[in-house]
Amino acid sequence: MAGKYDALARIILQNIGGKDNINEFTHCVTRLRFKLKNESAANDEILKDTDGIISVIKSGGQYMVVIGNHVGDVYDTVIRVGHLENLSNEVNENKKEDNEGKKKHQSPINAFISVVSGVFLPTLGVLSACGILKGFLALFVALGWLNDTSSTYNILSALGDTIFYFLPVALGYTSAKRFKLPVMEGLIIGLTLCHPFVIGGGKYILDELFMIPVIMPLSNSYTGTVLPVIIAVAFAAWFERLYAKFIPNAIKMFAVPLITCFVTICLTFLVIGPIASYISQGLGVCFQWISQNSPVVFGLVVGFFWQILTVFGLHWSLIPIHLNNLATTGTDIICIASFATTFAQTGAVIGIMCKTKNKSLKRLCLPAILSGIAGVTEPAIYGVTLPKKWPFIRTCIISAIGGAIMCGMGVLIYTKTGMGIFAYTQSINTATGDMTGMWISIVVTLASTLVCFIIELVWYKDERYE
C-alpha cells in the first residue's frame, strides 16, 4: 500500500540523479541533506516546482531539499522507497566521526547558536501566538475595552504568559529531543525547575541541598530562564548514555530515570544555577556602575548586549535594579536603554522577509514580526536573526545606537506598561504630564525599525547564510 509521501520520495530520488548518485543522506529540522557524487546530475528546477518541496539549496558540499516540519516522515519514506537502509546505517555508524570533524571546524559560538536555535525552533509558533495575544490584551486594556482585573483578562493573560512562565518545561521537552534523552525525563527536569517549592519567592526554604548551599537566580526562580534547563538536559543525556548500559534490565525502567533526574537536578541547583547567578550578580554591579557614571555609555552597552543577555537568560541581572529604581525614585533608565531592541529586531525580520526567496523562512518571519510589534522578540531572535548570525549582530549595533540616543536625551520611564508599541506611554511624566520622552521614544524606535529594515534589504542574501 502506497504511503502518503511515496510519490514525493520517488520524484526526489529520480531528480537527484538516482540512488546510485548518493554518497550520504541525512536530514535536519526542515531539510533533506544529500551529499551527491555528481551534483550536475540533479534537476534543480523540477524539484523546486514539485508540490511538497519548498526550495533547493546547494551549500558546503551538500545538496539540500527543503521540505518543512514533516521532513522526518519524508526522510523515512525516501529511505524505504529507495531501499537506502544500508546507506542510512553507514551514515549513522560514521556519524560520531563526522561530528568530531565538524566540531574541529565549527567555532564554539556557531555550535552554541546551532544548539539554542534547534532547541527553540519547535516553540516558535506558540511563542509568537502568545506574544501576539499579550499585545492585543495590552491594546484592549489601553482602549478601555477590557478591565485588567476582570476574570476574562486573567484567563487570557494566563494563556499569553504560560509559555514564557513555563519556558523551562517547553525547553526541557525540546532539549530532550535535541540531545536524545527520553522526553519524559526532559519534561521532569523542566517541571522541577517550575515546581511551586522552587518558585515560591522565598516562601519555601531553598538554601541548601545535602548541607551544600543553594544559590537561586536573582529573580528567585527559574521560570522564564533558558540556559539552565538546556545545560541540564544536555548533561542528563550524556550522563545517561554513560551509565545506563550497566543497569540490569529488570530495574532499568525506573532506575535509569531515577538516577538521571536525581543527579541532574542536584547538579543544576548546586552548580549550574549558582554559576548563572554569580554571573548575573556581577553583571548587575557593572551595569549599575556604568549607569551612575554615564547614561550615554549605559545606553550603548545595554542596547548592544540586551539581546545577547536574553539568549543566555542573564538579562535578569538588570531586572532587580530596574524594579528597585522604580520603587525608590519613581523613574528608571534600564528599559529605555533596551527599548530599541524590539524594534530593531522587527525591522530586520521585515527586511529579511522582503528579501528572502526561501518560502520556509518567509513563513517564520510573519508571526515573528507580529510578535515583535507586541514586544516579544524570541521568535525573531531564535527563528530568524540568531541562526543567520550577521542580522543578529547588526540589530545589536542599531539597538546600541538607539539606547545611547534615548539615554543621552534623558528619556526615563515612570510607570510599568505593556511591551513593544504598547510601552510608549511608560515615558510620560506622571507628575507633570510631559510627553517629550514618549515622542523621543517613538522617533528613535521607528528610526531603528527603518534602519534595520533597509540594512537587511540591502545586505541580506540567502546563499550567504544558508
C-alpha positions in Angstrom: 0.0 0.0 0.0 1.4 3.4 -1.0 2.3 5.8 1.7 1.5 9.5 1.9 4.9 10.6 0.7 5.7 7.8 -1.7 5.2 9.9 -4.9 7.2 12.7 -3.5 10.0 10.4 -2.5 10.2 8.9 -6.0 10.3 12.3 -7.6 13.2 13.3 -5.3 15.1 10.2 -6.0 14.6 10.5 -9.7 15.7 14.1 -9.8 18.8 13.9 -7.7 20.3 11.5 -10.2 19.0 8.3 -8.7 20.0 6.4 -5.6 23.4 5.5 -7.1 24.3 9.2 -7.1 24.0 9.4 -3.3 27.1 9.3 -1.1 25.4 10.3 2.1 21.9 11.1 3.2 20.7 12.7 6.4 18.1 15.3 7.4 17.9 18.3 9.8 14.8 20.1 11.2 13.4 21.1 7.8 15.7 19.7 5.0 16.8 16.5 3.4 20.6 16.7 3.2 22.3 14.8 0.4 26.0 14.5 -0.5 25.9 13.6 -4.2 28.6 12.1 -6.3 27.7 14.4 -9.1 25.5 17.5 -8.3 25.1 18.3 -12.0 23.0 15.2 -12.4 20.3 16.7 -10.2 17.3 18.5 -11.8 17.0 21.6 -9.6 14.1 23.2 -11.4 11.9 20.1 -11.4 12.4 19.7 -7.7 11.7 23.4 -7.0 8.4 23.1 -8.9 7.3 19.9 -7.2 4.4 20.2 -4.7 5.8 19.4 -1.2 9.2 20.9 -1.9 9.8 24.4 -0.6 13.2 25.0 -2.2 16.6 23.5 -3.2 19.8 24.8 -1.6 23.4 23.9 -2.5 25.9 24.9 0.1 29.1 23.4 1.8 29.1 20.4 -0.5 25.6 19.5 0.4 22.5 19.3 -1.8 19.6 20.3 0.4 15.9 19.8 -0.4 13.8 22.0 1.9 10.6 20.1 3.0 9.3 21.7 6.2 8.5 20.4 9.6 7.4 16.9 8.3 10.9 16.3 6.9 11.4 13.3 9.2 8.4 11.5 7.5 9.7 12.3 4.0 13.2 11.1 5.0 11.8 7.8 6.2 9.8 7.4 3.0 12.8 8.1 0.8 14.8 5.5 2.7 12.1 2.9 2.3 11.2 3.7 -1.4 14.8 3.9 -2.4 16.0 0.9 -0.3 18.6 3.1 1.2 18.7 1.4 4.6 22.4 0.3 4.2 23.4 3.8 3.2 21.5 5.2 6.2 23.2 2.7 8.5 26.6 3.6 7.1 25.9 7.3 7.8 24.7 6.6 11.3 27.8 4.4 12.0 30.1 7.2 10.8 28.1 10.0 12.5 30.3 10.2 15.5 33.4 10.6 13.4 31.7 13.2 11.2 30.5 15.2 14.2 34.0 15.2 15.6 35.3 16.6 12.3 32.6 19.2 12.3 33.4 20.3 15.8 37.0 20.9 14.8 35.9 23.2 12.1 32.9 24.8 14.0 33.6 27.7 16.4 32.1 27.4 19.9 29.8 30.4 19.1 28.4 28.7 16.0 28.0 25.5 17.9 26.1 27.3 20.7 23.9 29.1 18.1 23.1 25.8 16.4 22.1 24.2 19.7 20.0 27.1 21.0 18.2 27.7 17.7 17.5 24.0 17.3 16.0 23.8 20.8 13.8 26.8 20.3 12.6 26.1 16.8 9.7 23.8 17.8 8.4 26.5 20.3 8.4 29.5 17.8 4.8 29.1 16.8 3.4 29.2 20.3 5.9 31.9 21.4 4.6 34.1 18.5 1.0 33.2 19.3 1.3 34.1 23.0 3.3 37.2 22.3 0.6 38.5 19.9 -2.1 37.7 22.4 -0.3 39.6 25.1 -0.1 42.6 22.7 -3.8 42.5 22.0 -4.6 42.3 25.7 -2.5 45.4 26.3 -4.2 47.2 23.5 -7.7 46.3 24.7 -6.9 47.4 28.2 -5.5 50.7 26.9 -8.6 51.3 24.8 -10.8 50.6 27.8 -12.4 47.5 26.1 -11.1 45.2 28.8 -10.6 45.6 32.5 -7.2 44.2 33.7 -8.8 43.0 36.9 -11.6 41.0 35.2 -11.9 37.3 35.0 -11.7 37.3 31.2 -8.5 39.3 31.3 -7.0 36.9 34.0 -7.8 33.8 31.9 -6.5 35.2 28.6 -3.4 36.7 30.4 -2.6 33.3 31.8 -2.8 31.8 28.3 -0.5 34.6 27.0 2.0 34.2 29.8 2.2 30.5 30.2 4.8 29.6 27.6 7.1 32.3 29.0 6.5 31.4 32.6 6.9 27.7 32.0 9.7 28.1 29.4 12.0 25.6 31.2 9.3 22.9 30.7 8.9 23.5 27.0 12.7 23.7 26.6 13.1 20.6 28.7 11.0 18.7 26.1 12.7 20.2 23.0 16.2 19.8 24.5 15.5 16.2 25.3 14.6 15.5 21.6 17.7 17.5 20.5 20.1 15.6 22.8 18.4 12.2 22.5 17.2 12.0 26.1 13.8 10.3 26.8 11.4 13.3 26.5 9.6 12.5 29.8 12.9 12.9 31.6 13.4 16.3 29.9 9.9 17.3 31.0 10.5 16.2 34.6 13.7 18.3 34.7 11.9 21.4 33.4 8.9 20.8 35.6 11.1 20.6 38.7 12.6 24.0 37.9 9.0 25.4 37.8 7.6 23.5 40.9 5.8 25.7 43.5 8.5 24.8 46.1 11.1 26.3 43.7 9.2 29.4 42.5 7.8 30.2 46.0 9.6 33.6 46.1 11.1 32.9 49.5 8.0 31.2 50.9 9.8 27.8 51.0 13.3 27.2 52.3 15.7 26.5 49.4 19.1 27.5 50.9 20.8 24.1 51.0 20.9 20.6 49.4 22.7 17.9 51.4 24.1 20.7 53.5 25.6 22.4 50.4 24.5 26.0 49.9 22.0 26.6 47.1 22.1 29.9 45.3 18.9 30.8 43.4 18.8 33.2 40.4 18.3 36.9 41.1 14.7 36.6 40.1 14.4 33.9 42.8 13.1 31.3 40.4 13.9 29.5 37.2 10.7 30.5 35.4 11.4 32.1 32.1 15.1 31.0 32.1 16.8 29.4 29.1 20.3 28.1 29.7 19.9 26.2 33.0 17.4 23.7 31.6 19.3 23.3 28.2 22.6 22.6 30.0 20.9 20.3 32.5 19.2 18.2 29.8 22.4 18.1 27.7 24.3 16.8 30.8 21.5 14.3 31.5 21.6 12.9 28.0 25.4 12.5 28.2 25.3 11.0 31.7 22.5 8.5 30.9 24.4 7.2 27.9 27.4 6.8 30.1 25.9 4.6 32.8 22.6 3.1 31.6 24.2 0.1 29.9 25.4 -1.1 33.4 21.9 -1.1 34.9 20.2 -4.6 35.0 17.3 -4.8 32.6 15.0 -5.9 35.4 15.1 -2.5 37.1 16.1 -0.3 34.1 12.6 1.0 33.6 12.6 3.0 36.8 16.2 3.0 37.9 17.5 4.9 34.9 15.1 7.9 35.1 15.5 8.0 38.8 19.3 8.2 38.7 19.4 10.6 35.7 16.9 13.0 37.1 18.2 12.9 40.7 21.8 13.5 39.7 20.9 16.2 37.1 18.6 18.2 39.4 21.2 18.1 42.2 23.9 19.3 39.7 21.5 22.1 38.4 20.8 23.5 41.9 24.4 23.1 43.2 26.5 24.1 40.1 24.6 25.2 37.0 22.2 27.6 38.8 24.8 29.2 41.1 27.2 29.8 38.3 24.5 31.6 36.3 23.5 33.6 39.5 27.1 34.7 40.2 27.5 35.9 36.6 24.2 37.8 36.8 25.2 39.5 40.1 28.5 40.5 38.6 26.8 41.9 35.5 24.3 43.8 37.7 27.1 45.5 39.6 28.9 46.5 36.4 25.8 47.9 34.7 24.8 49.8 37.8 28.2 51.5 38.0 28.0 52.4 34.3 24.5 53.9 34.7 25.7 56.1 37.6 28.7 57.5 35.6 27.5 57.8 32.0 23.9 57.4 30.8 25.1 57.5 27.2 27.6 54.7 27.6 25.0 52.8 29.6 22.5 53.1 26.8 25.2 52.0 24.3 26.3 48.9 26.3 22.8 47.8 27.4 21.4 48.3 24.0 24.1 46.3 22.4 24.2 43.4 24.9 20.5 43.1 25.7 19.7 40.5 23.1 22.8 38.6 23.9 22.0 38.6 27.6 18.4 37.5 26.8 19.8 34.5 24.8 21.8 33.4 27.9 19.0 34.3 30.3 21.3 36.9 32.0 19.1 39.9 31.4 17.6 39.1 34.8 20.7 40.7 36.3 19.2 44.1 35.4 15.6 43.4 36.4 16.1 43.8 40.2 17.9 47.1 39.6 15.0 48.3 37.3 12.3 47.4 39.9 14.3 49.0 42.8 14.7 52.2 40.8 11.0 52.4 40.1 10.2 51.7 43.7 12.6 54.2 45.3 12.9 57.0 42.8 9.8 56.6 40.6 11.9 56.5 37.4 14.3 54.1 35.6 16.6 54.1 32.6 17.2 50.4 32.1 14.1 49.7 30.0 14.9 52.8 27.9 18.4 51.6 27.2 17.0 48.3 25.8 13.8 49.7 24.3 15.1 49.9 20.7 16.0 46.2 20.7 12.4 45.1 20.0 12.0 47.4 17.1 15.5 46.7 15.6 14.7 43.0 15.6 11.3 43.6 14.0 12.7 45.9 11.3 15.4 43.3 10.5 12.9 40.5 10.1 10.7 42.6 7.9 13.8 43.3 5.7 14.7 39.6 5.6 11.1 38.6 4.7 11.0 41.0 1.8 14.4 39.9 0.5 14.5 36.1 1.0 13.3 33.6 -1.6 13.2 30.9 1.0 9.5 30.0 1.5 10.1 28.3 4.8 11.9 31.4 6.2 9.2 33.7 4.9 6.6 31.7 6.9 8.7 32.1 10.1 9.0 35.9 9.5 5.4 37.0 9.6 4.5 35.7 13.1 7.9 36.9 14.4 7.1 40.4 13.1 3.6 40.5 14.7 5.1 39.1 17.9 7.9 41.6 17.8 5.5 44.5 17.4 3.8 43.3 20.6 7.2 43.3 22.3 8.1 39.6 22.2 11.3 39.1 20.2 12.1 35.4 21.0 10.6 34.2 17.7 12.6 36.8 15.8 15.8 36.0 17.6 15.7 32.2 17.7 13.9 31.7 14.5 15.4 34.3 12.1 18.3 36.6 13.2 20.4 34.5 15.5 20.6 31.5 13.2 21.7 33.9 10.4 24.3 35.5 12.7 25.0 38.8 10.9 21.5 40.1 11.1 21.6 39.5 14.8 24.9 41.4 15.2 23.6 44.3 13.1 20.4 44.6 15.2 22.6 44.7 18.3 24.6 47.6 16.8 21.4 49.6 15.9 19.9 48.8 19.3 23.0 50.2 21.0 22.8 53.5 19.0 19.1 53.8 19.8 19.7 53.1 23.5 22.6 55.7 23.6 20.4 58.4 22.0 17.5 57.9 24.3 19.5 57.7 27.4 21.6 60.7 26.3 18.5 62.7 25.8 17.3 62.0 29.3 14.3 59.7 28.5 13.1 57.9 31.5 10.2 55.6 32.4 7.7 56.5 35.1 5.3 53.6 35.0 5.3 49.9 34.1 3.1 49.4 31.0 3.0 46.8 28.2 5.7 45.8 25.8 6.6 46.9 22.2 4.4 49.6 20.8 2.3 49.3 24.0 5.2 50.6 26.1 5.4 54.1 24.7 3.2 55.6 27.4 5.7 54.5 30.1 7.8 57.6 29.3 5.0 60.1 30.0 5.9 62.0 33.2 3.1 61.1 35.6 3.8 64.2 37.8 3.8 66.9 35.1 2.2 65.2 32.1 5.2 65.9 29.9 5.1 63.7 26.9 8.6 64.6 25.5 10.1 61.3 26.4 7.3 59.4 24.7 7.8 61.3 21.4 11.6 60.8 21.5 11.0 57.1 22.1 8.6 56.9 19.1 11.0 58.7 16.8 14.1 56.6 17.8 12.3 53.2 17.8 10.7 53.9 14.4 14.1 55.0 13.1 15.6 51.8 14.5 13.0 49.7 12.7 13.5 51.6 9.4 17.3 51.4 9.5 17.4 47.7 10.3 14.8 47.1 7.5 16.9 48.9 4.9 20.1 47.3 6.1 18.7 43.8 5.6 17.0 44.7 2.4 20.5 45.7 1.1 22.8 43.2 2.8 20.9 40.0 3.4 21.5 37.2 0.9 20.0 33.7 1.3 23.1 32.0 -0.1 25.3 33.8 2.4 23.5 32.5 5.4 22.0 29.2 4.4 
